[in-house]
Amino acid sequence: MDDTTLSARDRILVTAHDLFYADGIRATGVDRIIAESGVAKLTFYRHFPSKDELVMAYLNYRHEHWMAWFVDALGRHGATAGGGLQPLVKTMQEWFENPVFRGCAFINVVAEMGGSQPGMVALAQAHKDAMLRVIEGLLPDRDAAIASAAALAVDGAIVRAQTDAGSAMLTGQKKSALDGLRQVLMALERA
């Protein structure tokens, strides 16, 4: 669907999503979002009375789309209920190789905004809980402790991969992140 078929609200939200994810919340001003979404200032504020409300909508939008991608990608890489954790490695590799990869939007927002925005922190926690439930479903016995350790390893790999700026090629920190994730997940499955 091209941007001309989107409603004004959706154009604002998609534009904000792309800019917030690429450049951060504080570095992205409302005027830039208005200009790049092609809406009038009045239209923007009718849909999003404050930037904080737009950030909350962005996080909800990101959660829905990323989780749908995550579940789909796991399936493409052979994940089945109770089938084990190894499809996580290929799933993360697919994401790390995406040219727009800039880490986890939720980790980024919490790091950027700190505790000053409890609603944003709560959305980040809800996102991580949803990811944990998906990971738990990959385990034969749905072991919560193993799933928590695996989710922590995934988050660590995301942060490590994010430090490898530039190319989408699997080199440097991205390769190191995936190798480390693979080793941790294999150890967890043996535990």
N, CA and C atoms as an extended XYZ file, in Angstrom:
573
Properties=species:S:1:pos:R:3:atomname:S:1:resname:S:1:resid:I:1 pbc="F F F"
N         0.846       -1.161        0.000 N   MET     1
C         0.000        0.000        0.000 CA  MET     1
C         0.898        1.232        0.000 C   MET     1
N         0.688        2.161       -0.956 N   ASP     2
C         1.516        3.360       -0.959 CA  ASP     2
C         0.897        4.411       -0.048 C   ASP     2
N         1.703        5.433        0.286 N   ASP     3
C         1.283        6.435        1.260 CA  ASP     3
C         0.048        7.215        0.844 C   ASP     3
N        -0.247        7.285       -0.446 N   THR     4
C        -1.408        8.065       -0.897 CA  THR     4
C        -2.724        7.397       -0.521 C   THR     4
N        -2.726        6.107       -0.225 N   THR     5
C        -3.956        5.421        0.157 CA  THR     5
C        -4.158        5.410        1.671 C   THR     5
N        -3.188        5.899        2.418 N   LEU     6
C        -3.305        5.930        3.869 CA  LEU     6
C        -4.079        7.159        4.311 C   LEU     6
N        -4.800        7.008        5.424 N   SER     7
C        -5.457        8.168        6.019 CA  SER     7
C        -4.380        9.114        6.549 C   SER     7
N        -4.765       10.348        6.843 N   ALA     8
C        -3.805       11.314        7.390 CA  ALA     8
C        -3.201       10.792        8.685 C   ALA     8
N        -4.022       10.215        9.550 N   ARG     9
C        -3.519        9.682       10.827 CA  ARG     9
C        -2.483        8.593       10.567 C   ARG     9
N        -2.790        7.697        9.640 N   ASP    10
C        -1.859        6.604        9.350 CA  ASP    10
C        -0.572        7.110        8.700 C   ASP    10
N        -0.675        8.132        7.843 N   ARG    11
C         0.539        8.711        7.247 CA  ARG    11
C         1.435        9.302        8.329 C   ARG    11
N         0.813        9.992        9.280 N   ILE    12
C         1.579       10.560       10.397 CA  ILE    12
C         2.247        9.443       11.182 C   ILE    12
N         1.486        8.403       11.490 N   LEU    13
C         2.000        7.315       12.314 CA  LEU    13
C         3.122        6.559       11.602 C   LEU    13
N         2.961        6.252       10.341 N   VAL    14
C         4.002        5.529        9.594 CA  VAL    14
C         5.253        6.394        9.462 C   VAL    14
N         5.068        7.666        9.198 N   THR    15
C         6.211        8.582        9.097 CA  THR    15
C         6.932        8.669       10.438 C   THR    15
N         6.169        8.849       11.509 N   ALA    16
C         6.769        8.920       12.841 CA  ALA    16
C         7.497        7.620       13.167 C   ALA    16
N         6.886        6.499       12.826 N   HIS    17
C         7.521        5.211       13.066 CA  HIS    17
C         8.901        5.158       12.427 C   HIS    17
N         8.950        5.484       11.150 N   ASP    18
C        10.217        5.397       10.427 CA  ASP    18
C        11.253        6.364       10.988 C   ASP    18
N        10.836        7.577       11.311 N   LEU    19
C        11.775        8.576       11.823 CA  LEU    19
C        12.200        8.284       13.260 C   LEU    19
N        11.256        7.935       14.119 N   PHE    20
C        11.599        7.617       15.504 CA  PHE    20
C        12.555        6.429       15.553 C   PHE    20
N        12.271        5.410       14.756 N   TYR    21
C        13.125        4.222       14.779 CA  TYR    21
C        14.516        4.536       14.238 C   TYR    21
N        14.597        5.315       13.185 N   ALA    22
C        15.894        5.618       12.563 CA  ALA    22
C        16.713        6.622       13.366 C   ALA    22
N        16.051        7.661       13.885 N   ASP    23
C        16.790        8.781       14.462 CA  ASP    23
C        16.588        8.989       15.958 C   ASP    23
N        15.590        8.333       16.535 N   GLY    24
C        15.314        8.522       17.956 CA  GLY    24
C        14.146        9.478       18.172 C   GLY    24
N        13.631        9.464       19.386 N   ILE    25
C        12.463       10.272       19.744 CA  ILE    25
C        12.846       11.749       19.848 C   ILE    25
N        13.864       12.028       20.616 N   ARG    26
C        14.231       13.433       20.858 CA  ARG    26
C        14.777       14.114       19.606 C   ARG    26
N        15.436       13.366       18.752 N   ALA    27
C        16.033       13.951       17.547 CA  ALA    27
C        15.002       14.202       16.447 C   ALA    27
N        13.807       13.680       16.630 N   THR    28
C        12.764       13.821       15.603 CA  THR    28
C        11.708       14.806       16.084 C   THR    28
N        11.678       15.957       15.450 N   GLY    29
C        10.718       16.985       15.828 CA  GLY    29
C         9.379       16.816       15.141 C   GLY    29
N         8.358       17.392       15.749 N   VAL    30
C         7.013       17.344       15.207 CA  VAL    30
C         6.966       18.005       13.831 C   VAL    30
N         7.672       19.116       13.662 N   ASP    31
C         7.657       19.807       12.366 CA  ASP    31
C         8.172       18.904       11.250 C   ASP    31
N         9.179       18.118       11.529 N   ARG    32
C         9.708       17.191       10.519 CA  ARG    32
C         8.681       16.116       10.183 C   ARG    32
N         8.014       15.585       11.202 N   ILE    33
C         6.989       14.561       10.974 CA  ILE    33
C         5.850       15.144       10.132 C   ILE    33
N         5.442       16.367       10.455 N   ILE    34
C         4.377       17.031        9.701 CA  ILE    34
C         4.803       17.188        8.240 C   ILE    34
N         6.007       17.690        8.033 N   ALA    35
C         6.491       17.922        6.667 CA  ALA    35
C         6.592       16.618        5.884 C   ALA    35
N         7.173       15.586        6.491 N   GLU    36
C         7.390       14.336        5.761 CA  GLU    36
C         6.117       13.517        5.581 C   GLU    36
N         5.131       13.733        6.436 N   SER    37
C         3.865       13.001        6.270 CA  SER    37
C         2.914       13.741        5.345 C   SER    37
N         3.228       15.001        5.049 N   GLY    38
C         2.409       15.767        4.113 CA  GLY    38
C         1.062       16.183        4.657 C   GLY    38
N         0.985       16.418        5.951 N   VAL    39
C        -0.271       16.870        6.547 CA  VAL    39
C        -0.100       18.287        7.078 C   VAL    39
N        -1.216       18.942        7.309 N   ALA    40
C        -1.190       20.269        7.918 CA  ALA    40
C        -0.973       20.130        9.425 C   ALA    40
N        -0.428       21.180       10.017 N   LYS    41
C        -0.167       21.168       11.459 CA  LYS    41
C        -1.449       20.913       12.248 C   LYS    41
N        -2.542       21.543       11.824 N   LEU    42
C        -3.832       21.354       12.499 CA  LEU    42
C        -4.263       19.882       12.423 C   LEU    42
N        -4.069       19.264       11.270 N   THR    43
C        -4.419       17.846       11.101 CA  THR    43
C        -3.587       16.985       12.043 C   THR    43
N        -2.302       17.285       12.115 N   PHE    44
C        -1.423       16.534       13.021 CA  PHE    44
C        -1.955       16.593       14.447 C   PHE    44
N        -2.199       17.811       14.949 N   TYR    45
C        -2.608       17.954       16.349 CA  TYR    45
C        -4.026       17.470       16.617 C   TYR    45
N        -4.854       17.390       15.588 N   ARG    46
C        -6.181       16.803       15.767 CA  ARG    46
C        -6.045       15.305       16.053 C   ARG    46
N        -5.092       14.647       15.403 N   HIS    47
C        -4.894       13.213       15.608 CA  HIS    47
C        -4.000       12.904       16.806 C   HIS    47
N        -3.007       13.757       17.037 N   PHE    48
C        -2.046       13.520       18.116 CA  PHE    48
C        -1.827       14.844       18.856 C   PHE    48
N        -2.601       15.082       19.922 N   PRO    49
C        -2.513       16.364       20.631 CA  PRO    49
C        -1.138       16.669       21.227 C   PRO    49
N        -0.298       15.636       21.388 N   SER    50
C         1.050       15.868       21.911 CA  SER    50
C         2.011       14.864       21.278 C   SER    50
N         3.266       15.197       21.326 N   LYS    51
C         4.283       14.281       20.819 CA  LYS    51
C         4.301       12.988       21.642 C   LYS    51
N         4.096       13.104       22.951 N   ASP    52
C         4.059       11.905       23.796 CA  ASP    52
C         2.955       10.942       23.362 C   ASP    52
N         1.802       11.475       22.985 N   GLU    53
C         0.724       10.604       22.500 CA  GLU    53
C         1.130        9.922       21.194 C   GLU    53
N         1.839       10.643       20.349 N   LEU    54
C         2.331       10.049       19.108 CA  LEU    54
C         3.351        8.950       19.403 C   LEU    54
N         4.226        9.178       20.365 N   VAL    55
C         5.216        8.159       20.729 CA  VAL    55
C         4.514        6.908       21.250 C   VAL    55
N         3.485        7.075       22.056 N   MET    56
C         2.728        5.920       22.559 CA  MET    56
C         2.077        5.170       21.401 C   MET    56
N         1.501        5.908       20.450 N   ALA    57
C         0.893        5.264       19.277 CA  ALA    57
C         1.965        4.550       18.455 C   ALA    57
N         3.124        5.166       18.317 N   TYR    58
C         4.258        4.536       17.618 CA  TYR    58
C         4.639        3.215       18.274 C   TYR    58
N         4.748        3.212       19.587 N   LEU    59
C         5.136        1.983       20.285 CA  LEU    59
C         4.085        0.891       20.113 C   LEU    59
N         2.818        1.253       20.185 N   ASN    60
C         1.759        0.260       19.949 CA  ASN    60
C         1.826       -0.282       18.519 C   ASN    60
N         1.997        0.615       17.562 N   TYR    61
C         2.120        0.229       16.151 CA  TYR    61
C         3.333       -0.679       15.960 C   TYR    61
N         4.466       -0.290       16.528 N   ARG    62
C         5.694       -1.076       16.399 CA  ARG    62
C         5.504       -2.464       17.015 C   ARG    62
N         4.873       -2.505       18.166 N   HIS    63
C         4.645       -3.788       18.832 CA  HIS    63
C         3.831       -4.727       17.943 C   HIS    63
N         2.712       -4.241       17.446 N   GLU    64
C         1.845       -5.084       16.612 CA  GLU    64
C         2.583       -5.598       15.381 C   GLU    64
N         3.270       -4.707       14.687 N   HIS    65
C         3.948       -5.092       13.448 CA  HIS    65
C         5.185       -5.954       13.702 C   HIS    65
N         5.956       -5.624       14.734 N   TRP    66
C         7.162       -6.402       14.990 CA  TRP    66
C         6.809       -7.802       15.480 C   TRP    66
N         5.824       -7.901       16.365 N   MET    67
C         5.442       -9.223       16.868 CA  MET    67
C         4.884      -10.093       15.748 C   MET    67
N         4.101       -9.521       14.853 N   ALA    68
C         3.590      -10.290       13.710 CA  ALA    68
C         4.755      -10.763       12.850 C   ALA    68
N         5.725       -9.877       12.605 N   TRP    69
C         6.909      -10.275       11.839 CA  TRP    69
C         7.666      -11.382       12.571 C   TRP    69
N         7.870      -11.233       13.877 N   PHE    70
C         8.645      -12.168       14.689 CA  PHE    70
C         8.043      -13.574       14.618 C   PHE    70
N         6.763      -13.689       14.840 N   VAL    71
C         6.089      -14.993       14.800 CA  VAL    71
C         6.175      -15.590       13.395 C   VAL    71
N         5.948      -14.764       12.381 N   ASP    72
C         6.034      -15.222       10.998 CA  ASP    72
C         7.458      -15.682       10.659 C   ASP    72
N         8.442      -14.885       11.046 N   ALA    73
C         9.839      -15.231       10.750 CA  ALA    73
C        10.246      -16.519       11.467 C   ALA    73
N         9.831      -16.678       12.703 N   LEU    74
C        10.127      -17.932       13.409 CA  LEU    74
C         9.567      -19.116       12.628 C   LEU    74
N         8.339      -18.994       12.143 N   GLY    75
C         7.733      -20.064       11.349 CA  GLY    75
C         8.508      -20.335       10.072 C   GLY    75
N         8.945      -19.272        9.406 N   ARG    76
C         9.737      -19.443        8.173 CA  ARG    76
C        11.054      -20.158        8.444 C   ARG    76
N        11.549      -20.019        9.670 N   HIS    77
C        12.832      -20.628       10.017 CA  HIS    77
C        12.662      -21.934       10.798 C   HIS    77
N        11.477      -22.512       10.702 N   GLY    78
C        11.268      -23.864       11.215 CA  GLY    78
C        10.752      -23.987       12.628 C   GLY    78
N        10.354      -22.896       13.255 N   ALA    79
C         9.859      -22.980       14.632 CA  ALA    79
C         8.519      -23.706       14.678 C   ALA    79
N         8.382      -24.527       15.695 N   THR    80
C         7.121      -25.202       15.988 CA  THR    80
C         6.917      -25.144       17.497 C   THR    80
N         5.681      -25.290       17.924 N   ALA    81
C         5.397      -25.318       19.355 CA  ALA    81
C         6.185      -26.464       19.985 C   ALA    81
N         7.015      -26.112       20.961 N   GLY    82
C         7.816      -27.116       21.650 CA  GLY    82
C         9.004      -27.634       20.865 C   GLY    82
N         9.283      -27.071       19.699 N   GLY    83
C        10.345      -27.571       18.828 CA  GLY    83
C        11.753      -27.103       19.146 C   GLY    83
N        11.908      -26.191       20.091 N   GLY    84
C        13.239      -25.749       20.476 CA  GLY    84
C        13.544      -24.320       20.049 C   GLY    84
N        14.668      -23.827       20.524 N   LEU    85
C        15.027      -22.420       20.401 CA  LEU    85
C        15.847      -22.044       19.173 C   LEU    85
N        16.408      -23.013       18.469 N   GLN    86
C        17.332      -22.675       17.387 CA  GLN    86
C        16.759      -21.779       16.283 C   GLN    86
N        15.460      -21.837       15.959 N   PRO    87
C        14.944      -20.902       14.952 CA  PRO    87
C        15.108      -19.426       15.341 C   PRO    87
N        15.322      -19.154       16.622 N   LEU    88
C        15.566      -17.781       17.051 CA  LEU    88
C        16.814      -17.195       16.396 C   LEU    88
N        17.828      -18.012       16.186 N   VAL    89
C        19.083      -17.513       15.613 CA  VAL    89
C        18.849      -17.022       14.189 C   VAL    89
N        18.219      -17.827       13.360 N   LYS    90
C        17.951      -17.424       11.969 CA  LYS    90
C        16.980      -16.242       11.916 C   LYS    90
N        16.043      -16.203       12.840 N   THR    91
C        15.104      -15.088       12.896 CA  THR    91
C        15.841      -13.791       13.209 C   THR    91
N        16.708      -13.831       14.197 N   MET    92
C        17.481      -12.637       14.541 CA  MET    92
C        18.429      -12.258       13.403 C   MET    92
N        19.012      -13.246       12.756 N   GLN    93
C        19.886      -12.955       11.625 CA  GLN    93
C        19.125      -12.211       10.533 C   GLN    93
N        17.914      -12.670       10.241 N   GLU    94
C        17.089      -12.006        9.231 CA  GLU    94
C        16.867      -10.543        9.608 C   GLU    94
N        16.571      -10.298       10.872 N   TRP    95
C        16.324       -8.933       11.314 CA  TRP    95
C        17.600       -8.095       11.276 C   TRP    95
N        18.699       -8.663       11.768 N   PHE    96
C        19.964       -7.919       11.805 CA  PHE    96
C        20.426       -7.534       10.403 C   PHE    96
N        20.093       -8.345        9.408 N   GLU    97
C        20.507       -8.070        8.034 CA  GLU    97
C        19.583       -7.092        7.316 C   GLU    97
N        18.491       -6.702        7.959 N   ASN    98
C        17.589       -5.725        7.360 CA  ASN    98
C        18.306       -4.367        7.327 C   ASN    98
N        18.337       -3.709        6.180 N   PRO    99
C        19.079       -2.444        6.074 CA  PRO    99
C        18.626       -1.349        7.048 C   PRO    99
N        17.388       -1.411        7.546 N   VAL   100
C        16.921       -0.386        8.479 CA  VAL   100
C        17.085       -0.796        9.945 C   VAL   100
N        17.695       -1.946       10.207 N   PHE   101
C        17.875       -2.414       11.589 CA  PHE   101
C        18.615       -1.357       12.411 C   PHE   101
N        18.013       -0.999       13.539 N   ARG   102
C        18.636       -0.089       14.495 CA  ARG   102
C        18.284       -0.528       15.914 C   ARG   102
N        18.338       -1.830       16.110 N   GLY   103
C        18.081       -2.359       17.436 CA  GLY   103
C        16.603       -2.464       17.753 C   GLY   103
N        16.329       -2.681       19.013 N   CYS   104
C        14.956       -2.833       19.501 CA  CYS   104
C        14.383       -1.448       19.797 C   CYS   104
N        13.287       -1.122       19.167 N   ALA   105
C        12.646        0.175       19.380 CA  ALA   105
C        12.303        0.398       20.849 C   ALA   105
N        11.964       -0.667       21.559 N   PHE   106
C        11.548       -0.543       22.952 CA  PHE   106
C        12.737       -0.329       23.875 C   PHE   106
N        13.811       -1.047       23.636 N   ILE   107
C        15.041       -0.808       24.396 CA  ILE   107
C        15.521        0.618       24.119 C   ILE   107
N        15.473        1.024       22.858 N   ASN   108
C        15.920        2.364       22.489 CA  ASN   108
C        15.112        3.445       23.197 C   ASN   108
N        13.785        3.296       23.232 N   VAL   109
C        12.935        4.308       23.861 CA  VAL   109
C        13.197        4.375       25.355 C   VAL   109
N        13.313        3.232       26.007 N   VAL   110
C        13.577        3.240       27.449 CA  VAL   110
C        14.946        3.857       27.725 C   VAL   110
N        15.938        3.526       26.916 N   ALA   111
C        17.266        4.105       27.101 CA  ALA   111
C        17.245        5.610       26.860 C   ALA   111
N        16.500        6.035       25.875 N   GLU   112
C        16.462        7.454       25.524 CA  GLU   112
C        15.627        8.277       26.502 C   GLU   112
N        14.493        7.761       26.892 N   MET   113
C        13.558        8.539       27.707 CA  MET   113
C        13.706        8.265       29.202 C   MET   113
N        14.382        7.164       29.548 N   GLY   114
C        14.545        6.834       30.949 CA  GLY   114
C        13.214        6.607       31.631 C   GLY   114
N        13.171        6.863       32.908 N   GLY   115
C        11.947        6.670       33.683 CA  GLY   115
C        11.017        7.864       33.618 C   GLY   115
N        11.334        8.847       32.780 N   SER   116
C        10.507       10.054       32.730 CA  SER   116
C         9.148        9.811       32.084 C   SER   116
N         8.996        8.689       31.412 N   GLN   117
C         7.742        8.382       30.722 CA  GLN   117
C         7.258        6.982       31.129 C   GLN   117
N         6.609        6.862       32.282 N   PRO   118
C         6.201        5.537       32.765 CA  PRO   118
C         5.301        4.782       31.794 C   PRO   118
N         4.463        5.478       31.032 N   GLY   119
C         3.601        4.802       30.059 CA  GLY   119
C         4.419        4.131       28.970 C   GLY   119
N         5.489        4.787       28.541 N   MET   120
C         6.365        4.207       27.516 CA  MET   120
C         7.109        3.006       28.074 C   MET   120
N         7.554        3.108       29.320 N   VAL   121
C         8.234        1.979       29.967 CA  VAL   121
C         7.274        0.799       30.089 C   VAL   121
N         6.029        1.066       30.446 N   ALA   122
C         5.032       -0.006       30.571 CA  ALA   122
C         4.798       -0.690       29.226 C   ALA   122
N         4.741        0.085       28.135 N   LEU   123
C         4.584       -0.529       26.809 CA  LEU   123
C         5.801       -1.363       26.448 C   LEU   123
N         6.976       -0.892       26.812 N   ALA   124
C         8.191       -1.666       26.550 CA  ALA   124
C         8.164       -2.981       27.329 C   ALA   124
N         7.739       -2.920       28.581 N   GLN   125
C         7.644       -4.141       29.386 CA  GLN   125
C         6.619       -5.106       28.799 C   GLN   125
N         5.497       -4.587       28.346 N   ALA   126
C         4.469       -5.440       27.739 CA  ALA   126
C         4.996       -6.092       26.460 C   ALA   126
N         5.759       -5.343       25.681 N   HIS   127
C         6.349       -5.901       24.461 CA  HIS   127
C         7.311       -7.039       24.811 C   HIS   127
N         8.166       -6.814       25.787 N   LYS   128
C         9.133       -7.850       26.184 CA  LYS   128
C         8.414       -9.065       26.759 C   LYS   128
N         7.318       -8.855       27.474 N   ASP   129
C         6.533       -9.980       27.992 CA  ASP   129
C         5.922      -10.785       26.851 C   ASP   129
N         5.433      -10.102       25.821 N   ALA   130
C         4.858      -10.809       24.665 CA  ALA   130
C         5.932      -11.620       23.942 C   ALA   130
N         7.117      -11.038       23.779 N   MET   131
C         8.215      -11.768       23.148 CA  MET   131
C         8.590      -12.994       23.988 C   MET   131
N         8.621      -12.829       25.295 N   LEU   132
C         8.931      -13.937       26.195 CA  LEU   132
C         7.914      -15.066       26.051 C   LEU   132
N         6.642      -14.734       25.945 N   ARG   133
C         5.612      -15.775       25.784 CA  ARG   133
C         5.804      -16.556       24.487 C   ARG   133
N         6.193      -15.870       23.407 N   VAL   134
C         6.455      -16.559       22.144 CA  VAL   134
C         7.648      -17.497       22.309 C   VAL   134
N         8.692      -17.014       22.938 N   ILE   135
C         9.886      -17.845       23.154 CA  ILE   135
C         9.543      -19.038       24.037 C   ILE   135
N         8.764      -18.806       25.066 N   GLU   136
C         8.344      -19.897       25.954 CA  GLU   136
C         7.621      -20.992       25.178 C   GLU   136
N         6.822      -20.592       24.191 N   GLY   137
C         6.092      -21.559       23.371 CA  GLY   137
C         6.981      -22.421       22.501 C   GLY   137
N         8.232      -22.014       22.302 N   LEU   138
C         9.173      -22.818       21.520 CA  LEU   138
C         9.747      -23.976       22.317 C   LEU   138
N         9.637      -23.898       23.633 N   LEU   139
C        10.246      -24.910       24.500 CA  LEU   139
C         9.310      -26.090       24.712 C   LEU   139
N         9.860      -27.290       24.677 N   PRO   140
C         9.013      -28.478       24.842 CA  PRO   140
C         8.221      -28.475       26.150 C   PRO   140
N         8.828      -27.983       27.232 N   ASP   141
C         8.143      -28.002       28.529 CA  ASP   141
C         7.721      -26.603       28.985 C   ASP   141
N         7.824      -25.626       28.094 N   ARG   142
C         7.459      -24.227       28.382 CA  ARG   142
C         8.102      -23.739       29.673 C   ARG   142
N         9.348      -24.114       29.901 N   ASP   143
C        10.088      -23.751       31.104 CA  ASP   143
C        10.299      -22.234       31.145 C   ASP   143
N         9.692      -21.580       32.145 N   ALA   144
C         9.737      -20.115       32.236 CA  ALA   144
C        11.158      -19.605       32.486 C   ALA   144
N        11.938      -20.317       33.287 N   ALA   145
C        13.302      -19.870       33.577 CA  ALA   145
C        14.177      -19.940       32.329 C   ALA   145
N        14.065      -21.012       31.571 N   ILE   146
C        14.838      -21.154       30.326 CA  ILE   146
C        14.378      -20.092       29.323 C   ILE   146
N        13.079      -19.882       29.229 N   ALA   147
C        12.552      -18.871       28.308 CA  ALA   147
C        13.055      -17.480       28.684 C   ALA   147
N        13.088      -17.167       29.972 N   SER   148
C        13.598      -15.862       30.420 CA  SER   148
C        15.061      -15.691       30.064 C   SER   148
N        15.851      -16.739       30.258 N   ALA   149
C        17.272      -16.680       29.911 CA  ALA   149
C        17.446      -16.510       28.399 C   ALA   149
N        16.629      -17.206       27.629 N   ALA   150
C        16.704      -17.081       26.166 CA  ALA   150
C        16.313      -15.677       25.720 C   ALA   150
N        15.264      -15.109       26.318 N   ALA   151
C        14.837      -13.748       25.971 CA  ALA   151
C        15.927      -12.737       26.319 C   ALA   151
N        16.580      -12.941       27.443 N   LEU   152
C        17.688      -12.070       27.832 CA  LEU   152
C        18.840      -12.188       26.825 C   LEU   152
N        19.112      -13.407       26.382 N   ALA   153
C        20.159      -13.608       25.369 CA  ALA   153
C        19.786      -12.935       24.056 C   ALA   153
N        18.525      -13.003       23.682 N   VAL   154
C        18.068      -12.329       22.457 CA  VAL   154
C        18.249      -10.820       22.598 C   VAL   154
N        17.836      -10.253       23.727 N   ASP   155
C        18.000       -8.811       23.928 CA  ASP   155
C        19.475       -8.416       23.913 C   ASP   155
N        20.321       -9.224       24.531 N   GLY   156
C        21.758       -8.942       24.504 CA  GLY   156
C        22.314       -8.986       23.089 C   GLY   156
N        21.867       -9.955       22.305 N   ALA   157
C        22.320      -10.056       20.912 CA  ALA   157
C        21.846       -8.839       20.108 C   ALA   157
N        20.635       -8.376       20.380 N   ILE   158
C        20.112       -7.193       19.685 CA  ILE   158
C        20.986       -5.979       19.990 C   ILE   158
N        21.289       -5.773       21.264 N   VAL   159
C        22.120       -4.626       21.647 CA  VAL   159
C        23.512       -4.751       21.032 C   VAL   159
N        24.087       -5.930       21.083 N   ARG   160
C        25.418       -6.137       20.496 CA  ARG   160
C        25.386       -5.870       18.994 C   ARG   160
N        24.387       -6.390       18.306 N   ALA   161
C        24.281       -6.193       16.854 CA  ALA   161
C        24.073       -4.722       16.515 C   ALA   161
N        23.382       -4.005       17.381 N   GLN   162
C        23.120       -2.590       17.128 CA  GLN   162
C        24.408       -1.772       17.137 C   GLN   162
N        25.416       -2.229       17.836 N   THR   163
C        26.668       -1.467       17.881 CA  THR   163
C        27.466       -1.601       16.591 C   THR   163
N        27.032       -2.489       15.695 N   ASP   164
C        27.691       -2.674       14.398 CA  ASP   164
C        26.984       -1.786       13.386 C   ASP   164
N        27.338       -0.516       13.402 N   ALA   165
C        26.669        0.462       12.539 CA  ALA   165
C        27.013        0.231       11.080 C   ALA   165
N        26.120        0.699       10.244 N   GLY   166
C        26.408        0.681        8.819 CA  GLY   166
C        25.762       -0.472        8.091 C   GLY   166
N        26.571       -1.245        7.446 N   SER   167
C        26.145       -2.271        6.506 CA  SER   167
C        25.214       -3.300        7.125 C   SER   167
N        24.331       -3.806        6.282 N   ALA   168
C        23.433       -4.884        6.697 CA  ALA   168
C        24.133       -6.234        6.581 C   ALA   168
N        25.365       -6.212        6.101 N   MET   169
C        26.101       -7.480        5.962 CA  MET   169
C        26.361       -8.059        7.346 C   MET   169
N        26.441       -9.351        7.406 N   LEU   170
C        26.657      -10.029        8.665 CA  LEU   170
C        28.161      -10.063        8.958 C   LEU   170
N        28.634       -9.005        9.566 N   THR   171
C        30.046       -8.896        9.919 CA  THR   171
C        30.156       -8.333       11.325 C   THR   171
N        31.345       -8.304       11.842 N   GLY   172
C        31.629       -7.625       13.113 CA  GLY   172
C        30.724       -8.034       14.239 C   GLY   172
N        30.151       -7.028       14.875 N   GLN   173
C        29.325       -7.254       16.057 CA  GLN   173
C        28.071       -8.061       15.752 C   GLN   173
N        27.514       -7.899       14.558 N   LYS   174
C        26.307       -8.664       14.207 CA  LYS   174
C        26.626      -10.154       14.177 C   LYS   174
N        27.748      -10.502       13.564 N   LYS   175
C        28.148      -11.910       13.520 CA  LYS   175
C        28.452      -12.413       14.927 C   LYS   175
N        29.157      -11.610       15.694 N   SER   176
C        29.472      -11.968       17.070 CA  SER   176
C        28.197      -12.159       17.891 C   SER   176
N        27.232      -11.280       17.699 N   ALA   177
C        25.964      -11.377       18.426 CA  ALA   177
C        25.247      -12.682       18.106 C   ALA   177
N        25.201      -13.032       16.827 N   LEU   178
C        24.521      -14.273       16.441 CA  LEU   178
C        25.273      -15.502       16.916 C   LEU   178
N        26.599      -15.478       16.830 N   ASP   179
C        27.390      -16.617       17.321 CA  ASP   179
C        27.178      -16.806       18.819 C   ASP   179
N        27.194      -15.707       19.556 N   GLY   180
C        26.953      -15.786       21.001 CA  GLY   180
C        25.563      -16.280       21.316 C   GLY   180
N        24.574      -15.771       20.582 N   LEU   181
C        23.191      -16.203       20.796 CA  LEU   181
C        23.059      -17.696       20.526 C   LEU   181
N        23.633      -18.156       19.451 N   ARG   182
C        23.579      -19.583       19.099 CA  ARG   182
C        24.153      -20.436       20.238 C   ARG   182
N        25.300      -20.033       20.778 N   GLN   183
C        25.939      -20.791       21.849 CA  GLN   183
C        25.087      -20.798       23.128 C   GLN   183
N        24.540      -19.652       23.477 N   VAL   184
C        23.713      -19.571       24.683 CA  VAL   184
C        22.459      -20.421       24.524 C   VAL   184
N        21.814      -20.337       23.380 N   LEU   185
C        20.582      -21.111       23.184 CA  LEU   185
C        20.858      -22.615       23.199 C   LEU   185
N        21.978      -23.019       22.622 N   MET   186
C        22.321      -24.454       22.664 CA  MET   186
C        22.561      -24.886       24.106 C   MET   186
N        23.242      -24.065       24.882 N   ALA   187
C        23.481      -24.401       26.287 CA  ALA   187
C        22.179      -24.453       27.071 C   ALA   187
N        21.295      -23.537       26.808 N   LEU   188
C        20.002      -23.525       27.501 CA  LEU   188
C        19.185      -24.766       27.175 C   LEU   188
N        19.232      -25.187       25.933 N   GLU   189
C        18.463      -26.367       25.543 CA  GLU   189
C        19.037      -27.645       26.152 C   GLU   189
N        20.323      -27.639       26.464 N   ARG   190
C        20.940      -28.801       27.106 CA  ARG   190
C        20.680      -28.821       28.602 C   ARG   190
N        20.345      -27.634       29.153 N   ALA   191
C        20.179      -27.513       30.607 CA  ALA   191
C        18.988      -28.309       31.106 C   ALA   191
